[in-house]
């Protein structure tokens, strides 16, 4: 598994997307970073969990992401398993053009010993404004994510993920972005936010632990 090094900021839905992106670009350039590979992509996220939401309760994530182009990417789907808090998060990925069933997903990540059975627990359609930020030997991917949760509430996040280079460059960017845009840092994983946005009538077991 590979370690994720990232910072996540909550972006209120009432702020216009273009306003956020324009101010983000200004801050990035003022701090000596150049912007490359800007793009907008749409994805769909299928999450999996047990009947008691054990994956959610443990702070883990098990999901399938669709919407990739196999001519550009490694397959039609990417399956992810994540563990650990944001500040010490690890992730395993599996690319394929085949849609795996639940048992195949568990076997792929060697999870049968922990979870006997999983089911599709939540679904979201997403839009991602992505760009690469470069300064000397550091490369950071900045992504403005919008999650539209089926049967739940939507939310937006700005994510800064270190691809390689100096971890301190994340702090260099995070502080002015957070302060000048008035954003709050968050420590919840997206899956937590997805599940918690769904009405308790559908997932009233969330409050039972």
C-alpha positions as CSV (number, residue, x, y, z in Angstrom):
1,X,0.0,0.0,0.0
2,X,1.1,3.5,-0.7
3,X,0.9,6.5,1.7
4,X,-1.2,9.4,0.8
5,X,0.1,12.9,1.8
6,X,-2.7,15.4,1.4
7,X,-4.6,18.3,2.9
8,X,-8.4,18.7,2.5
9,X,-10.4,21.9,2.9
10,X,-14.1,22.2,2.9
11,X,-15.6,24.5,0.2
12,X,-19.1,25.9,0.9
13,X,-21.5,25.2,-1.9
14,X,-22.6,28.8,-2.1
15,X,-19.2,30.0,-3.4
16,X,-19.1,30.0,-7.2
17,X,-16.7,27.5,-8.7
18,X,-15.1,30.0,-11.0
19,X,-14.4,32.4,-8.1
20,X,-12.7,29.6,-6.2
21,X,-10.6,28.5,-9.2
22,X,-9.5,32.1,-10.1
23,X,-8.5,32.9,-6.5
24,X,-6.7,29.6,-6.2
25,X,-4.7,30.3,-9.3
26,X,-3.7,33.7,-8.0
27,X,-2.5,32.3,-4.7
28,X,-0.6,29.5,-6.3
29,X,1.3,31.8,-8.6
30,X,2.0,34.3,-5.8
31,X,3.8,31.5,-4.0
32,X,6.0,30.5,-6.8
33,X,4.1,27.6,-8.3
34,X,3.3,27.0,-11.9
35,X,0.1,25.4,-13.1
36,X,0.0,22.7,-15.7
37,X,-2.5,20.1,-17.0
38,X,-5.8,21.9,-15.9
39,X,-8.8,19.7,-16.7
40,X,-12.3,18.9,-15.6
41,X,-13.4,15.2,-15.3
42,X,-16.6,13.5,-14.3
43,X,-16.6,10.3,-12.3
44,X,-19.0,8.0,-10.5
45,X,-18.2,6.5,-7.1
46,X,-19.7,3.2,-5.9
47,X,-18.9,2.6,-2.2
48,X,-19.1,-0.8,-0.5
49,X,-19.7,-1.7,3.1
50,X,-21.1,-4.4,5.4
51,X,-24.7,-4.4,6.6
52,X,-23.5,-2.8,9.8
53,X,-21.3,-0.3,8.1
54,X,-18.2,-1.8,9.6
55,X,-16.0,-0.2,7.0
56,X,-17.4,3.2,7.7
57,X,-17.0,2.7,11.5
58,X,-13.4,1.8,11.1
59,X,-12.6,4.8,9.1
60,X,-11.8,2.8,6.0
61,X,-12.9,3.2,2.4
62,X,-13.7,0.5,-0.2
63,X,-14.9,1.8,-3.6
64,X,-15.1,1.5,-7.3
65,X,-14.5,4.6,-9.4
66,X,-15.9,4.6,-13.0
67,X,-15.8,7.0,-15.9
68,X,-12.2,6.5,-17.0
69,X,-11.1,6.3,-20.6
70,X,-9.2,3.0,-21.2
71,X,-7.4,4.6,-24.1
72,X,-5.8,7.1,-21.7
73,X,-6.1,5.4,-18.3
74,X,-5.2,1.9,-17.1
75,X,-8.8,0.7,-17.4
76,X,-12.5,1.5,-17.2
77,X,-12.6,1.2,-13.4
78,X,-10.3,1.8,-10.5
79,X,-11.0,-0.1,-7.2
80,X,-9.6,1.5,-4.0
81,X,-9.1,0.4,-0.5
82,X,-8.0,3.0,2.1
83,X,-7.1,2.8,5.7
84,X,-5.9,5.2,8.4
85,X,-6.6,8.8,9.3
86,X,-5.9,11.6,6.8
87,X,-2.5,12.4,8.3
88,X,-1.4,8.8,8.0
89,X,-3.5,7.4,5.2
90,X,-2.6,4.4,3.0
91,X,-4.2,3.2,-0.2
92,X,-4.2,0.2,-2.5
93,X,-5.5,0.4,-6.1
94,X,-6.6,-2.1,-8.7
95,X,-7.2,-1.0,-12.3
96,X,-9.4,-3.1,-14.6
97,X,-11.9,-2.9,-17.4
98,X,-14.0,-5.6,-15.8
99,X,-16.7,-4.8,-13.2
100,X,-15.9,-7.0,-10.2
101,X,-18.5,-8.5,-7.9
102,X,-18.4,-8.1,-4.2
103,X,-16.4,-11.3,-3.5
104,X,-13.9,-10.5,-6.2
105,X,-13.4,-7.0,-4.6
106,X,-12.7,-8.6,-1.2
107,X,-10.3,-11.1,-2.7
108,X,-8.5,-8.4,-4.6
109,X,-7.6,-6.6,-1.4
110,X,-7.3,-9.7,0.8
111,X,-10.2,-8.6,3.0
112,X,-12.1,-11.9,3.3
113,X,-10.6,-12.4,6.8
114,X,-12.1,-9.1,8.0
115,X,-15.4,-8.8,6.1
116,X,-17.5,-11.8,5.3
117,X,-19.9,-10.0,3.0
118,X,-20.2,-6.5,1.5
119,X,-22.8,-4.7,-0.5
120,X,-23.1,-1.4,-2.4
121,X,-23.6,1.2,0.4
122,X,-23.6,4.6,-1.4
123,X,-23.3,6.1,-4.8
124,X,-22.2,9.5,-5.9
125,X,-21.6,11.3,-9.2
126,X,-18.8,13.7,-9.2
127,X,-17.1,16.6,-11.0
128,X,-13.4,17.3,-10.5
129,X,-11.4,20.4,-11.5
130,X,-7.8,19.2,-11.5
131,X,-4.5,20.9,-12.0
132,X,-0.8,20.1,-11.3
133,X,1.2,22.6,-9.2
134,X,5.0,22.6,-9.7
135,X,7.8,24.4,-7.8
136,X,11.3,23.2,-8.1
137,X,11.2,19.5,-7.4
138,X,7.8,19.4,-5.9
139,X,4.6,18.3,-7.7
140,X,1.2,18.7,-6.1
141,X,-2.2,17.8,-7.5
142,X,-4.9,20.3,-6.6
143,X,-8.5,19.1,-7.1
144,X,-11.8,20.9,-6.4
145,X,-14.2,18.0,-5.9
146,X,-18.0,18.2,-6.1
147,X,-19.8,15.1,-4.8
148,X,-23.5,14.7,-5.6
149,X,-24.6,11.9,-3.3
150,X,-27.6,9.8,-4.4
151,X,-30.2,10.0,-1.6
152,X,-27.9,12.3,0.3
153,X,-26.5,15.9,0.3
154,X,-23.9,17.3,-1.9
155,X,-20.6,18.7,-0.7
156,X,-17.3,20.2,-2.1
157,X,-13.7,19.8,-1.1
158,X,-10.4,21.3,-2.2
159,X,-7.7,18.6,-2.0
160,X,-4.0,19.2,-2.2
161,X,-2.1,15.9,-2.6
162,X,1.7,15.6,-2.8
163,X,2.8,13.5,-5.7
164,X,6.5,13.9,-5.0
165,X,8.8,16.4,-3.5
166,X,9.0,18.4,-0.3
167,X,6.0,17.9,2.1
168,X,6.6,21.4,3.6
169,X,5.4,22.8,0.2
170,X,1.9,21.6,1.1
171,X,2.0,23.9,4.2
172,X,3.3,26.8,2.1
173,X,0.2,26.5,-0.1
174,X,-2.3,25.4,2.5
175,X,-2.0,28.4,4.8
176,X,-2.6,31.2,2.3
177,X,-5.3,29.2,0.5
178,X,-7.1,28.5,3.8
179,X,-6.8,32.0,5.1
180,X,-7.5,34.0,2.0
181,X,-10.4,31.9,0.9
182,X,-11.8,31.4,4.4
183,X,-11.9,27.6,4.2
184,X,-11.9,25.1,7.0
185,X,-9.6,22.2,7.1
186,X,-11.3,18.9,7.5
187,X,-10.1,15.5,8.7
188,X,-13.0,13.3,7.5
189,X,-12.7,11.0,4.6
190,X,-15.1,11.5,1.7
191,X,-16.8,8.2,2.5
192,X,-17.6,9.4,6.0
193,X,-19.1,12.5,4.5
194,X,-21.1,10.5,1.9
195,X,-22.6,8.2,4.5
196,X,-23.3,11.0,7.0
197,X,-25.1,13.0,4.3
198,X,-27.7,10.2,3.8
199,X,-30.8,10.5,6.0
200,X,-30.7,8.6,9.2
201,X,-33.9,6.8,8.2
202,X,-31.8,4.9,5.6
203,X,-28.7,4.5,7.8
204,X,-29.9,4.9,11.4
205,X,-27.3,2.4,12.5
206,X,-24.6,5.1,12.1
207,X,-25.5,6.4,15.5
208,X,-25.6,3.0,17.2
209,X,-21.9,2.6,17.8
